[in-house]
Amino acid sequence: MLLLAAAFLVAFVLLLYMVSPLISPKPLALPGAHVVVTGGSSGIGKCIAIECYKQGAFITLVARNEDKLLQAKKEIEKHSINDKQVVLCISVDVSQDYSQVENVIKQAQEKLGPVDMLVNCAGMSLSGKFEDLEVSTFERLMSVNYLGSVYPSRAVITTMKERRVGRIVFVSSQAGQLGLFGFTAYSSSKFAIRGLAEALQMEVKPYNVYVTVAYPPDTDTPGFAEENKTKPLETRLISETVSVCKPEQVAKQIVKDAIQGNFNSSIGSDGYMLSSLTCGMAPVTSITEGLQQSRFRTSLGKSEGLMAPGSNQLGQVVAPPVTQDAGPPSRGPHSTHPRPGAPERHHCSTLVFLNCRPTWHGNPQWLPSTTEVVTMGLFRTIALFYLGSFDSIVRRCMMQRAKSEVADKTA
């Protein structure tokens, strides 16, 4: 009986793999495409513009600072692959007035044609303890990080649906997958982007428009350098447990995922694990992607390191508490003991954003069991079919609406 069940499962998985390419979106061709990048005057946004320009796209840069825009334009134009390519610069605050944003998008489309890809990269970060942050900080971050993505997306979506082609990219953050100390204002504004993206994807998928949410880690950008000036000690120490990524690396992955129409875009193995663990019922562009997430969760449950005493929730080794008779601590280059007077710090080998809490020796009771993690993977697989049924409902309603419109015209 077990062999029969196993054979059925293997056959089912192989069938899904065979069907998967049929439901994946057709890659977007960047040569000659019109790509709009908000926040494109520096950092990840500028690198995304360069990456698209290298592949033959026409670029519209949108940002507030005109001087930085012109400087970015000159840098991007060095990477042209033909004489026809154009870089258009428009200065506007995408978070303040929707009518202004709408007019800017119209101007760009009149000069360079309909928008094929929109990259929402405008954003900012302010950190601090919840009670120390002004209420205006929450309002400002929600305005810039959330509404600054809503307005441009709203301005391009109608044309994309009419043309039945398009990509919309939201640049979130790993702090938009897991809340962290000091990021009560920032994380909430980035979490909001995911909710927007999931709902929007369900609306536009029948029109061959696909949404991508990127979750970059700490990246070496001017915005990150500015953010570090005001970070609380705890937030800074958490961030320092992993290396900082290069914006070029992040941009290349985001562009690749957007072209393919992938909903999630993560950077590196750490980012992939984090996305798999926090995917919930997020959309997938292929059954293969969903199965990979399910298998990853299942494999975590089978890992001996996950349950190891002295490890945290993901099997990362955490130093045991130092007792009074432990002797003089070692302070070599890989020592887990702090310097005298230094704050306590737990080093994680991977995934700074994944609950770096210590589990003391002999007390791992709160860690999830293998059964629980396998169940998580099973639920993710079941969620794929729920998402498929939701998509079917949207398509049926769209077809009924189209029939009604035809009937009204002929009546």
Steps between C-alpha positions, in 0.01 A plus 500: 500500500786737585673423171180575312458832682865590434467413131186712474676793666800475267274480195301799623813710551633406154168597348512838668853553370380421147205738529700776668654655186154532348382737772818705532485848346683576180822691577486873430732612219699801618650614166291802399285478815410809702608463863406759764707501820393711796777584743729447204755772572711288737542165674308192393271702273789639295659155472169352381480771233856420389425127486189559285688747278772241441230272363369758254218667693393863487512654847295760685659603829270653761635662816490829692853634462563636148878516540521136604268403214724666242807340653333157492392558139860558390614186682224284351560624145854356512344153483297541180502218246353699211456862386121497536489456876380794709519590870225740607518681836196637682510669840198438723419374850303179433357494854324837515246559223352227282396742226862615461621141481233418242605799286865396522419148380296644212794720398733203506262286293457777242877513449606138538180302450288290740669383818602135478659480844459720807753467781386659827830565673433834670524456875665595824576356842486651847559290809453537872318349795123508462445747784780727379370539145275794424158418357598708199777247428244223454296726272804601298629146447154374404470788255840448335534121512136402445316781322818573306447156344121520473490821296735400212345151484152648481615729219628217275265213576216591263724516194673176596169318529381639168819386328500173695868526577699650786710457811467689828786469749476599865833529681424406860760376750581197710358716779175470303505125563586506870462783750817607676599704802499870411301455180141534626439784253715372215397133512130580508529718187687220321255232615223713347668469161471123510127516570455742213706282266317176584156652445610682184653184353167320530329787317743540211616143435216426253625797294855360472632762741729367770614642832838445666584581862872529572635446851860627494722471810713787628655652188789740457308810390492868603164435669649219709791720607255770607287246685796377703551845653188470717466126558454385860785288631293182495394555139856573391638187667233283338584647160871440549455123533497472119695664221364787295405425138610693195216688323610362162448145625158583640394683182601213273289250696197730516508562125538129429201410720287781357568389142395146591190625681600346834297634791780470756848633440760412763874549514735214585438178690402687818239699312365187333458324834331802652260532206416128517431518873284812482319435170166422667243497219695735274443447126736281299561520127549126460414185689871423510565811708232401749633146527850633563365704790312198634800271471723758668270515803486123516877468477538740793301264715731213411813696585674381815638849554149638539450317827853525630538632854690826503360605163237755409180438304685427176779286636745789526751436776473735794760516775395346832483727803830566672515365853704650784755215493536487124849648508632788296304545176673471167486812284644373176367611162214249521430526871139521614597671824463878507783735581494637855238772516359418156127430464392138470467393140384170352663417169293322238668318215203567272175690482535802722129560451392162633440523872852497638390397848717272716389154606698390803641149530245245607202726437391477134134432578368797302659387172249361246484124454564321172128433468419868539746608232386225260144616561607853405627370168178306443289806574706703252428241231129509580512881491608481134173338409304759697683773310421322175131492587507873580658568160226294335233711670666819374515364144135390503389840622710668232345284228148563629567873507629490142192310385273751672680790329460333161131435569445864598662623180289274279176573685 
